Amino acid sequence: MYPFVRLAWQMWRNRAAPPLALTETHVSRHLCWPWDLDGFGEMNNGRVLTLMDIGRFTSGMRYGLLSMLRREGWGLAVAGSSIRYRRRILPFARIEMRTRLAGWDARFFYVVQEFWIDGDCACQALLRTAVTAKGRGAVPTAEVLTALGRDDAPPVLPGWVAAWIDAEGQRPWPPVAA
């Protein structure tokens, strides 16, 4: 089940947090609860991605994105992701999640999220996200920025993000049956 209580708690905790510029990092703190564990006694990889959803909701609130989405009747979608796990997340671990917008192109926003525990990065994800409109699909990022009242130029994407975008562009879609 989706952790709606956790989402509500994080939204409440961040209700008075100052707005963020599009390139600033949102930091949130979380705890690995027993119900987050898999059969090996560590945080389930699916739960990691679910907690990252919460980080995107709260950062989106601070960027002004959520209120704009409600006003426009738009939604959000994850259109791709890549995650690297490097450290086990054990019960009751205190997690510092960092969420930042790496940049955007004409269609997608690229979000980097990390879990830090005791000064070490446990995992890092790169997500391709889109703002969507019913019946239209992805809303161009320029239109989203205008709706946000922003005219920021896209930052230069880190090389590894650009390489991932290029690699995804070479991936056949729809997949070819083996």
Backbone as a printed PyTorch tensor [residue, N CA C, xyz], in Angstrom:
tensor([[[  0.8380,  -1.1780,   0.0000],
         [  0.0000,   0.0000,   0.0000],
         [  0.8880,   1.2480,   0.0000]],

        [[  0.4710,   2.2480,  -0.7410],
         [  1.2190,   3.4870,  -0.8220],
         [  1.2260,   4.1680,   0.5490]],

        [[  2.3710,   4.7090,   0.9650],
         [  2.4730,   5.3120,   2.3050],
         [  1.8780,   6.7270,   2.3650]],

        [[  0.5520,   6.7990,   2.2960],
         [ -0.1280,   8.0970,   2.3090],
         [  0.1270,   8.8780,   3.5980]],

        [[  0.2510,   8.1710,   4.7220],
         [  0.5110,   8.8560,   5.9980],
         [  1.8850,   9.5280,   5.9480]],

        [[  2.8680,   8.8260,   5.4100],
         [  4.2070,   9.4190,   5.2680],
         [  4.1710,  10.6340,   4.3490]],

        [[  3.4540,  10.5140,   3.2570],
         [  3.3350,  11.6350,   2.3260],
         [  2.7060,  12.8370,   3.0320]],

        [[  1.6170,  12.6070,   3.7360],
         [  0.9420,  13.6980,   4.4500],
         [  1.8760,  14.3180,   5.4900]],

        [[  2.6210,  13.4810,   6.2020],
         [  3.5510,  13.9740,   7.2200],
         [  4.6170,  14.8660,   6.5850]],

        [[  5.2010,  14.4290,   5.4810],
         [  6.2400,  15.2220,   4.8220],
         [  5.6750,  16.5250,   4.2540]],

        [[  4.4730,  16.4620,   3.7060],
         [  3.8520,  17.6870,   3.1790],
         [  3.5870,  18.6590,   4.3360]],

        [[  3.1100,  18.1640,   5.4670],
         [  2.8620,  19.0040,   6.6340],
         [  4.1620,  19.6000,   7.1600]],

        [[  5.2140,  18.7700,   7.2370],
         [  6.5060,  19.2480,   7.7380],
         [  7.0860,  20.3560,   6.8740]],

        [[  6.7850,  20.3100,   5.5800],
         [  7.3660,  21.2740,   4.6470],
         [  6.4150,  22.4110,   4.2680]],

        [[  5.2690,  22.4830,   4.9330],
         [  4.2450,  23.4710,   4.5570],
         [  4.7470,  24.9020,   4.6450]],

        [[  5.6560,  25.1990,   5.5620],
         [  6.1590,  26.5610,   5.7260],
         [  7.6020,  26.7050,   5.2490]],

        [[  8.1240,  25.6740,   4.5920],
         [  9.5070,  25.7540,   4.0960],
         [  9.5870,  26.8100,   2.9980]],

        [[ 10.6830,  27.5240,   2.9200],
         [ 10.7830,  28.5780,   1.9040],
         [ 10.7900,  27.9810,   0.4910]],

        [[ 10.3180,  28.7560,  -0.4740],
         [ 10.3520,  28.2890,  -1.8570],
         [ 11.7890,  28.0300,  -2.3060]],

        [[ 11.9210,  27.1540,  -3.2890],
         [ 13.2340,  26.8400,  -3.8440],
         [ 13.3410,  27.3500,  -5.2720]],

        [[ 14.5320,  27.7780,  -5.6530],
         [ 14.8240,  28.0270,  -7.0590],
         [ 14.8680,  26.6640,  -7.7510]],

        [[ 14.6610,  26.6480,  -9.0600],
         [ 14.5770,  25.3720,  -9.7680],
         [ 15.8310,  24.5190,  -9.6620]],

        [[ 16.9710,  25.1180,  -9.4120],
         [ 18.2110,  24.3340,  -9.3380],
         [ 18.6700,  24.0830,  -7.8990]],

        [[ 17.8650,  24.4780,  -6.9050],
         [ 18.2320,  24.2280,  -5.5070],
         [ 17.8340,  22.8050,  -5.0990]],

        [[ 18.4880,  22.3210,  -4.0660],
         [ 18.2520,  20.9610,  -3.5620],
         [ 17.2850,  20.9770,  -2.3940]],

        [[ 16.2830,  20.1090,  -2.4730],
         [ 15.3550,  19.8950,  -1.3540],
         [ 15.8990,  18.7370,  -0.5230]],

        [[ 15.9670,  18.9280,   0.7860],
         [ 16.4500,  17.8810,   1.6920],
         [ 15.3070,  17.4810,   2.6110]],

        [[ 15.0760,  16.1670,   2.7100],
         [ 14.0590,  15.6450,   3.6340],
         [ 14.6660,  14.4810,   4.4060]],

        [[ 14.0910,  14.2130,   5.5560],
         [ 14.6140,  13.1460,   6.4150],
         [ 13.5540,  12.0720,   6.6140]],

        [[ 14.0270,  10.8370,   6.6070],
         [ 13.1350,   9.6790,   6.6750],
         [ 13.7710,   8.6140,   7.5550]],

        [[ 12.9570,   7.6260,   7.9250],
         [ 13.4110,   6.5160,   8.7430],
         [ 13.0140,   5.2280,   8.0520]],

        [[ 13.8860,   4.2340,   8.0790],
         [ 13.5610,   2.9260,   7.5180],
         [ 12.7930,   2.1250,   8.5730]],

        [[ 11.5070,   1.9440,   8.3450],
         [ 10.6550,   1.2230,   9.2820],
         [ 10.6410,  -0.2730,   8.9630]],

        [[ 10.2800,  -1.1230,   9.9130],
         [ 10.2490,  -2.5700,   9.6540],
         [  9.3740,  -2.9530,   8.4540]],

        [[  8.3080,  -2.2190,   8.1960],
         [  7.4350,  -2.5670,   7.0690],
         [  8.0200,  -2.1330,   5.7200]],

        [[  9.1970,  -1.4900,   5.7490],
         [  9.8920,  -1.1160,   4.5150],
         [ 10.8420,  -2.2240,   4.0450]],

        [[ 10.9780,  -3.2790,   4.8400],
         [ 12.0150,  -4.2820,   4.5990],
         [ 11.5780,  -5.3730,   3.6310]],

        [[ 12.5840,  -5.9680,   2.9880],
         [ 12.3460,  -7.1330,   2.1480],
         [ 12.7550,  -8.3870,   2.9200]],

        [[ 12.8070,  -9.5130,   2.2630],
         [ 13.1410, -10.7780,   2.9150],
         [ 14.5750, -10.8680,   3.4010]],

        [[ 15.4220,  -9.9320,   3.0160],
         [ 16.8120,  -9.9280,   3.4510],
         [ 17.0590,  -8.9500,   4.5980]],

        [[ 15.9850,  -8.3510,   5.1130],
         [ 16.1190,  -7.4630,   6.2590],
         [ 16.6710,  -6.0920,   5.9250]],

        [[ 16.5330,  -5.6750,   4.6830],
         [ 16.9580,  -4.3340,   4.2830],
         [ 15.8250,  -3.6670,   3.5240]],

        [[ 15.9350,  -2.3470,   3.3100],
         [ 14.8530,  -1.6420,   2.6340],
         [ 14.6420,  -2.2310,   1.2370]],

        [[ 13.3960,  -2.5330,   0.9480],
         [ 13.0040,  -3.0650,  -0.3510],
         [ 13.2760,  -2.0380,  -1.4380]],

        [[ 13.7840,  -2.4960,  -2.5900],
         [ 14.1120,  -1.5560,  -3.6640],
         [ 12.8800,  -0.8020,  -4.1680]],

        [[ 11.7250,  -1.4190,  -4.1400],
         [ 10.5000,  -0.7240,  -4.5320],
         [ 10.1350,   0.3720,  -3.5450]],

        [[ 10.4010,   0.1390,  -2.2660],
         [ 10.1110,   1.1520,  -1.2530],
         [ 11.0370,   2.3540,  -1.4330]],

        [[ 12.2860,   2.1090,  -1.8550],
         [ 13.1940,   3.2240,  -2.1240],
         [ 12.5680,   4.1520,  -3.1580]],

        [[ 12.0700,   3.5800,  -4.2530],
         [ 11.4610,   4.3910,  -5.3020],
         [ 10.1900,   5.0890,  -4.8110]],

        [[  9.4320,   4.4160,  -3.9510],
         [  8.2170,   5.0280,  -3.4030],
         [  8.5650,   6.2120,  -2.5090]],

        [[  9.5960,   6.0680,  -1.6700],
         [ 10.0030,   7.1980,  -0.8310],
         [ 10.5180,   8.3490,  -1.6930]],

        [[ 11.1520,   8.0180,  -2.8110],
         [ 11.5970,   9.0700,  -3.7140],
         [ 10.4030,   9.8240,  -4.3100]],

        [[  9.2790,   9.1240,  -4.5180],
         [  8.0380,   9.8160,  -4.9220],
         [  7.7120,  10.9240,  -3.9280]],

        [[  7.7950,  10.5860,  -2.6540],
         [  7.4760,  11.5520,  -1.6060],
         [  8.4310,  12.7440,  -1.6740]],

        [[  9.7050,  12.4750,  -1.9250],
         [ 10.6730,  13.5610,  -2.0750],
         [ 10.3530,  14.4660,  -3.2580]],

        [[  9.8260,  13.8820,  -4.3390],
         [  9.4540,  14.7050,  -5.4900],
         [  8.1870,  15.5180,  -5.2050]],

        [[  7.2480,  14.9490,  -4.4470],
         [  6.0470,  15.7120,  -4.0690],
         [  6.4270,  16.9210,  -3.2100]],

        [[  7.2590,  16.6930,  -2.1970],
         [  7.5910,  17.8000,  -1.3010],
         [  8.4780,  18.8290,  -1.9870]],

        [[  9.4130,  18.3830,  -2.8250],
         [ 10.2210,  19.3690,  -3.5570],
         [  9.3420,  20.1160,  -4.5530]],

        [[  8.4060,  19.4120,  -5.1820],
         [  7.4810,  20.0580,  -6.1180],
         [  6.6420,  21.1240,  -5.4440]],

        [[  6.2910,  20.8820,  -4.1870],
         [  5.5520,  21.8880,  -3.4250],
         [  6.4270,  23.1340,  -3.2540]],

        [[  7.6920,  22.9300,  -2.9400],
         [  8.5920,  24.0640,  -2.6970],
         [  8.9770,  24.7920,  -3.9820]],

        [[  8.9640,  24.1030,  -5.1130],
         [  9.2320,  24.7540,  -6.4060],
         [  8.0060,  25.5020,  -6.9270]],

        [[  6.8500,  25.2950,  -6.2880],
         [  5.6050,  25.9130,  -6.7580],
         [  4.8910,  25.0660,  -7.7920]],

        [[  5.4040,  23.8820,  -8.0210],
         [  4.8650,  23.0090,  -9.0610],
         [  3.4870,  22.4570,  -8.7060]],

        [[  3.2850,  22.0190,  -7.4780],
         [  2.0190,  21.3710,  -7.1280],
         [  0.8320,  22.3170,  -7.2470]],

        [[  0.9850,  23.5510,  -6.7790],
         [ -0.1290,  24.4940,  -6.8970],
         [ -0.3990,  24.8200,  -8.3620]],

        [[  0.6480,  24.9110,  -9.1750],
         [  0.4640,  25.1720, -10.5990],
         [ -0.2330,  23.9900, -11.2760]],

        [[  0.1310,  22.7670, -10.9110],
         [ -0.5130,  21.5870, -11.4970],
         [ -2.0060,  21.5720, -11.1920]],

        [[ -2.3590,  21.8950,  -9.9400],
         [ -3.7800,  21.9550,  -9.5760],
         [ -4.5090,  23.0220, -10.3840]],

        [[ -3.8980,  24.1860, -10.5010],
         [ -4.5040,  25.2900, -11.2330],
         [ -4.7300,  24.9390, -12.7100]],

        [[ -3.7640,  24.2830, -13.3350],
         [ -3.8380,  23.9520, -14.7540],
         [ -4.5760,  22.6450, -15.0360]],

        [[ -4.7840,  21.8280, -14.0010],
         [ -5.4050,  20.5210, -14.2020],
         [ -4.4460,  19.5220, -14.8350]],

        [[ -3.1580,  19.7160, -14.5950],
         [ -2.1340,  18.8500, -15.1590],
         [ -1.6930,  17.8040, -14.1380]],

        [[ -0.9420,  16.8140, -14.6040],
         [ -0.4230,  15.7650, -13.7450],
         [  1.0690,  15.5810, -13.9600]],

        [[  1.6190,  14.6050, -13.2820],
         [  3.0360,  14.2710, -13.3910],
         [  3.1870,  12.8120, -13.7780]],

        [[  4.2350,  12.5180, -14.5150],
         [  4.5250,  11.1330, -14.8780],
         [  6.0300,  10.9150, -14.8560]],

        [[  6.4350,   9.7320, -14.4340],
         [  7.8300,   9.3140, -14.5660],
         [  7.9170,   8.5730, -15.8890]],

        [[  8.8110,   9.0230, -16.7580],
         [  8.9310,   8.4400, -18.0910],
         [ 10.1800,   7.5670, -18.2220]],

        [[ 10.9470,   7.4580, -17.1750],
         [ 12.1330,   6.6100, -17.1830],
         [ 12.9250,   6.8290, -15.9170]],

        [[ 13.6890,   5.8110, -15.5420],
         [ 14.5200,   5.9430, -14.3470],
         [ 15.6940,   4.9940, -14.4120]],

        [[ 16.7230,   5.3710, -13.7010],
         [ 17.9050,   4.5350, -13.5280],
         [ 18.3470,   4.7380, -12.0950]],

        [[ 18.5950,   3.6340, -11.4030],
         [ 18.9860,   3.7640,  -9.9930],
         [ 20.2020,   2.9030,  -9.7230]],

        [[ 21.0690,   3.4250,  -8.8820],
         [ 22.2770,   2.7090,  -8.4860],
         [ 22.2230,   2.5360,  -6.9690]],

        [[ 22.2510,   1.2820,  -6.5130],
         [ 22.2520,   0.9650,  -5.0850],
         [ 23.6870,   0.6400,  -4.6770]],

        [[ 24.1600,   1.2310,  -3.5710],
         [ 25.5370,   0.9920,  -3.1420],
         [ 25.6770,   0.6530,  -1.6650]],

        [[ 24.6290,   0.7910,  -0.8860],
         [ 24.7260,   0.4940,   0.5430],
         [ 23.3790,  -0.0240,   1.0140]],

        [[ 23.4070,  -1.0620,   1.8390],
         [ 22.1720,  -1.5890,   2.4040],
         [ 21.5470,  -0.5430,   3.3230]],

        [[ 20.2200,  -0.4780,   3.2940],
         [ 19.4920,   0.4150,   4.1920],
         [ 18.7980,  -0.4880,   5.2000]],

        [[ 19.2840,  -0.4540,   6.4200],
         [ 18.8420,  -1.3750,   7.4610],
         [ 17.7390,  -0.7520,   8.3130]],

        [[ 17.0320,  -1.5880,   9.1040],
         [ 15.9350,  -1.0640,   9.9280],
         [ 16.3910,   0.0970,  10.8180]],

        [[ 15.5380,   1.1060,  10.8760],
         [ 15.7060,   2.2940,  11.6990],
         [ 16.8590,   3.1950,  11.2590]],

        [[ 17.3780,   2.9490,  10.0530],
         [ 18.4020,   3.8480,   9.5090],
         [ 17.7730,   5.2220,   9.3050]],

        [[ 18.5320,   6.2430,   9.6260],
         [ 18.1040,   7.6310,   9.4020],
         [ 18.6140,   8.0500,   8.0270]],

        [[ 17.6770,   8.3960,   7.1720],
         [ 17.9740,   8.6910,   5.7700],
         [ 17.8100,  10.1810,   5.5150]],

        [[ 18.7960,  10.7640,   4.8670],
         [ 18.6610,  12.1260,   4.3580],
         [ 18.4860,  11.9840,   2.8430]],

        [[ 17.3110,  12.3740,   2.3600],
         [ 17.0410,  12.3170,   0.9250],
         [ 17.2900,  13.6990,   0.3330]],

        [[ 18.0360,  13.7130,  -0.7570],
         [ 18.3040,  14.9590,  -1.4720],
         [ 17.6560,  14.8650,  -2.8520]],

        [[ 16.8570,  15.8500,  -3.1820],
         [ 16.1450,  15.8880,  -4.4610],
         [ 16.4940,  17.1840,  -5.1570]],

        [[ 16.9420,  17.0720,  -6.4090],
         [ 17.2730,  18.2790,  -7.1690],
         [ 16.9410,  18.0790,  -8.6420]],

        [[ 16.6500,  19.1650,  -9.2680],
         [ 16.3780,  19.1760, -10.7000],
         [ 17.7090,  19.3710, -11.4140]],

        [[ 18.1440,  18.3430, -12.1720],
         [ 19.4220,  18.4330, -12.8890],
         [ 19.2890,  19.3360, -14.1030]],

        [[ 18.0870,  19.3750, -14.6810],
         [ 17.8640,  20.2080, -15.8530],
         [ 16.6710,  19.7160, -16.6430]],

        [[ 16.5430,  20.2180, -17.8570],
         [ 15.4090,  19.8420, -18.6930],
         [ 15.7580,  20.0520, -20.1510]],

        [[ 14.9610,  19.4200, -20.9870],
         [ 15.0380,  19.6480, -22.4250],
         [ 13.6520,  20.0990, -22.8790]],

        [[ 13.3410,  19.9840, -24.1400],
         [ 12.0620,  20.4920, -24.6380],
         [ 10.8630,  19.7200, -24.0960]],

        [[ 11.0640,  18.4650, -23.6770],
         [  9.9420,  17.6160, -23.2820],
         [  9.9770,  17.1350, -21.8370]],

        [[ 11.1750,  16.9160, -21.2930],
         [ 11.3060,  16.2650, -19.9930],
         [ 12.1130,  17.0870, -18.9930]],

        [[ 11.8210,  16.8320, -17.7120],
         [ 12.6120,  17.3360, -16.6030],
         [ 13.4020,  16.1490, -16.0570]],

        [[ 14.6610,  16.3720, -15.6910],
         [ 15.5310,  15.3110, -15.1910],
         [ 15.8360,  15.5800, -13.7200]],

        [[ 15.4570,  14.6410, -12.8780],
         [ 15.5420,  14.7840, -11.4270],
         [ 16.5650,  13.7810, -10.8980]],

        [[ 17.4390,  14.2440, -10.0140],
         [ 18.3970,  13.3750,  -9.3310],
         [ 17.9780,  13.2920,  -7.8750]],

        [[ 17.9080,  12.0640,  -7.3570],
         [ 17.5610,  11.8620,  -5.9460],
         [ 18.5680,  10.9050,  -5.3250]],

        [[ 18.9310,  11.2000,  -4.0780],
         [ 19.9320,  10.4040,  -3.3760],
         [ 19.4850,  10.1400,  -1.9440]],

        [[ 19.8570,   8.9830,  -1.4300],
         [ 19.6910,   8.6500,  -0.0150],
         [ 21.0790,   8.6640,   0.6070]],

        [[ 21.2410,   9.4630,   1.6430],
         [ 22.4990,   9.5320,   2.3780],
         [ 22.2660,   9.0240,   3.7970]],

        [[ 23.1780,   8.1600,   4.2660],
         [ 23.1080,   7.6060,   5.6150],
         [ 24.4890,   7.7530,   6.2400]],

        [[ 24.5490,   8.4440,   7.3520],
         [ 25.8230,   8.6380,   8.0750],
         [ 26.9350,   9.1270,   7.1530]],

        [[ 26.6130,  10.0550,   6.2560],
         [ 27.6280,  10.6430,   5.3940],
         [ 27.9900,   9.8460,   4.1560]],

        [[ 27.3610,   8.6840,   3.9470],
         [ 27.6160,   7.8630,   2.7620],
         [ 26.3690,   7.8190,   1.8830]],

        [[ 26.5760,   7.8330,   0.5900],
         [ 25.4380,   7.7240,  -0.3250],
         [ 25.0440,   6.2510,  -0.4660]],

        [[ 23.8180,   5.9360,  -0.0790],
         [ 23.3210,   4.5640,  -0.1690],
         [ 22.7820,   4.2490,  -1.5590]],

        [[ 22.1680,   5.2420,  -2.2090],
         [ 21.6490,   5.0300,  -3.5540],
         [ 21.4220,   6.3830,  -4.2210]],

        [[ 21.4220,   6.3310,  -5.5500],
         [ 21.1730,   7.5370,  -6.3390],
         [ 20.3110,   7.1450,  -7.5280]],

        [[ 19.2910,   7.9530,  -7.8040],
         [ 18.4020,   7.7000,  -8.9430],
         [ 18.3850,   8.9150,  -9.8550]],

        [[ 18.2600,   8.6360, -11.1350],
         [ 18.0270,   9.6580, -12.1440],
         [ 16.6720,   9.3500, -12.7580]],

        [[ 15.7940,  10.3390, -12.7720],
         [ 14.4450,  10.1320, -13.3070],
         [ 14.1530,  11.1310, -14.4100]],

        [[ 13.5270,  10.6280, -15.4600],
         [ 13.0020,  11.4770, -16.5250],
         [ 11.5300,  11.6460, -16.2010]],

        [[ 11.1100,  12.8960, -16.0090],
         [  9.7280,  13.1560, -15.6240],
         [  9.0780,  14.1100, -16.6180]],

        [[  7.7770,  14.0460, -16.6770],
         [  7.0310,  14.9240, -17.5740],
         [  5.7940,  15.4400, -16.8620]],

        [[  5.4150,  16.6480, -17.2210],
         [  4.1220,  17.1860, -16.8210],
         [  3.1600,  16.7800, -17.9300]],

        [[  1.9980,  16.2630, -17.5380],
         [  1.0500,  15.7520, -18.5270],
         [ -0.2810,  16.4840, -18.4520]],

        [[ -0.9360,  16.5350, -19.6020],
         [ -2.2740,  17.1210, -19.6930],
         [ -3.1850,  16.0850, -20.3330]],

        [[ -4.3660,  15.9500, -19.7810],
         [ -5.3230,  14.9640, -20.2870],
         [ -5.5840,  15.2100, -21.7740]],

        [[ -5.4080,  14.1480, -22.5500],
         [ -5.6550,  14.2210, -23.9860],
         [ -4.5210,  14.8230, -24.7960]],

        [[ -3.4870,  15.3480, -24.1350],
         [ -2.3590,  15.9730, -24.8370],
         [ -1.0500,  15.2420, -24.6500]],

        [[ -0.9480,  14.4630, -23.5910],
         [  0.3280,  13.8360, -23.2730],
         [  1.2360,  14.8270, -22.5670]],

        [[  2.5260,  14.7390, -22.8870],
         [  3.5150,  15.5850, -22.2150],
         [  3.3560,  17.0460, -22.6340]],

        [[  3.3740,  17.9150, -21.6420],
         [  3.3130,  19.3570, -21.8770],
         [  4.7520,  19.8300, -22.0960]],

        [[  5.0270,  20.6030, -23.1480],
         [  6.3960,  21.0920, -23.3610],
         [  6.9230,  21.8220, -22.1290]],

        [[  8.1920,  21.6060, -21.8310],
         [  8.7630,  22.2070, -20.6220],
         [  8.6900,  23.7340, -20.6600]],

        [[  8.7910,  24.3260, -21.8320],
         [  8.6880,  25.8000, -21.9220],
         [  7.3190,  26.2720, -21.4490]],

        [[  6.2670,  25.5120, -21.7780],
         [  4.9150,  25.8670, -21.3320],
         [  4.7780,  25.6880, -19.8220]],

        [[  5.4070,  24.6470, -19.2940],
         [  5.3810,  24.4140, -17.8470],
         [  6.0830,  25.5640, -17.1240]],

        [[  7.2500,  25.9550, -17.6170],
         [  7.9920,  27.0520, -16.9920],
         [  7.1950,  28.3470, -17.0370]],

        [[  6.5200,  28.6080, -18.1470],
         [  5.6760,  29.8070, -18.2520],
         [  4.5620,  29.7660, -17.2180]],

        [[  3.9260,  28.5930, -17.0800],
         [  2.8450,  28.4450, -16.0950],
         [  3.3650,  28.6320, -14.6680]],

        [[  4.6340,  28.3080, -14.4500],
         [  5.2610,  28.5060, -13.1360],
         [  5.6870,  29.9580, -12.9270]],

        [[  5.6050,  30.7660, -13.9920],
         [  6.0570,  32.1410, -13.8980],
         [  7.5720,  32.2470, -13.9150]],

        [[  8.2210,  31.2800, -14.5540],
         [  9.6850,  31.2500, -14.5920],
         [ 10.1560,  31.3280, -16.0370]],

        [[ 11.2910,  31.9490, -16.2130],
         [ 11.8850,  31.9980, -17.5450],
         [ 13.3380,  31.5210, -17.4920]],

        [[ 13.6250,  30.6340, -16.5420],
         [ 14.9770,  30.1030, -16.3650],
         [ 15.4410,  29.3910, -17.6360]],

        [[ 16.6840,  29.6260, -17.9970],
         [ 17.2990,  28.8610, -19.0820],
         [ 17.6920,  27.5010, -18.5120]],

        [[ 17.5960,  26.4500, -19.3080],
         [ 17.9690,  25.1430, -18.7610],
         [ 19.4580,  25.0970, -18.4280]],

        [[ 19.8070,  24.5590, -17.2620],
         [ 21.2260,  24.4300, -16.9310],
         [ 21.8750,  23.3790, -17.8370]],

        [[ 23.1750,  23.4550, -17.9640],
         [ 23.9010,  22.4380, -18.7210],
         [ 23.7990,  21.1300, -17.9360]],

        [[ 23.3400,  20.0900, -18.6060],
         [ 23.1940,  18.8020, -17.9350],
         [ 24.5680,  18.1920, -17.6610]],

        [[ 24.7440,  17.5700, -16.4980],
         [ 26.0040,  16.8500, -16.2560],
         [ 26.2180,  15.8090, -17.3560]],

        [[ 27.4690,  15.5380, -17.6670],
         [ 27.7960,  14.6000, -18.7440],
         [ 27.1390,  13.2470, -18.5930]],

        [[ 27.0930,  12.7230, -17.3610],
         [ 26.5160,  11.3940, -17.1610],
         [ 25.0140,  11.4010, -17.4010]],

        [[ 24.3470,  12.5280, -17.1290],
         [ 22.9080,  12.6340, -17.3980],
         [ 22.6890,  12.6920, -18.9080]],

        [[ 23.4820,  13.5100, -19.6040],
         [ 23.3680,  13.6030, -21.0620],
         [ 23.6440,  12.2450, -21.7150]],

        [[ 24.6280,  11.5020, -21.1960],
         [ 24.9460,  10.1800, -21.7500],
         [ 23.7770,   9.2110, -21.5450]],

        [[ 23.1220,   9.2940, -20.3830],
         [ 21.9620,   8.4340, -20.1320],
         [ 20.8330,   8.7690, -21.1010]],

        [[ 20.6030,  10.0620, -21.3320],
         [ 19.5580,  10.4810, -22.2720],
         [ 19.8750,   9.9260, -23.6600]],

        [[ 21.1260,  10.0360, -24.0840],
         [ 21.5300,   9.4980, -25.3940],
         [ 21.3200,   7.9840, -25.4560]],

        [[ 21.7150,   7.2800, -24.3980],
         [ 21.5530,   5.8220, -24.3730],
         [ 20.0760,   5.4320, -24.4420]],

        [[ 19.2380,   6.1470, -23.7160],
         [ 17.8030,   5.8650, -23.7600],
         [ 17.2310,   6.1130, -25.1560]],

        [[ 17.7860,   7.0870, -25.8750],
         [ 17.3440,   7.3760, -27.2270],
         [ 17.6520,   6.2570, -28.2080]],

        [[ 18.6340,   5.4150, -27.8740],
         [ 19.0220,   4.2920, -28.7340],
         [ 18.2490,   3.0190, -28.4010]],

        [[ 17.5900,   3.0110, -27.2920],
         [ 16.8450,   1.8320, -26.8450],
         [ 15.6050,   1.6520, -27.7000]],

        [[ 15.4160,   0.4840, -28.2940],
         [ 14.2390,   0.3140, -29.1640],
         [ 12.9360,   0.3780, -28.3800]],

        [[ 11.9800,   1.0960, -28.9840],
         [ 10.6500,   1.1690, -28.3770],
         [  9.6250,   1.1960, -29.4650]],

        [[  8.6090,   0.3500, -29.4220],
         [  8.3920,  -0.6640, -28.3850],
         [  9.4380,  -1.7620, -28.4710]],

        [[  9.6150,  -2.5150, -27.3710],
         [ 10.6120,  -3.5690, -27.3560],
         [ 10.3290,  -4.6210, -28.4210]],

        [[ 11.3830,  -5.2020, -28.9160],
         [ 11.2680,  -6.2660, -29.9030],
         [ 11.2480,  -7.5780, -29.1500]],

        [[ 10.2670,  -8.4140, -29.4300],
         [ 10.1630,  -9.7160, -28.7480],
         [ 11.3760, -10.5720, -29.1170]],

        [[ 11.9250, -11.2530, -28.1140],
         [ 13.1040, -12.1100, -28.3280],
         [ 12.7210, -13.4170, -28.9680]]])
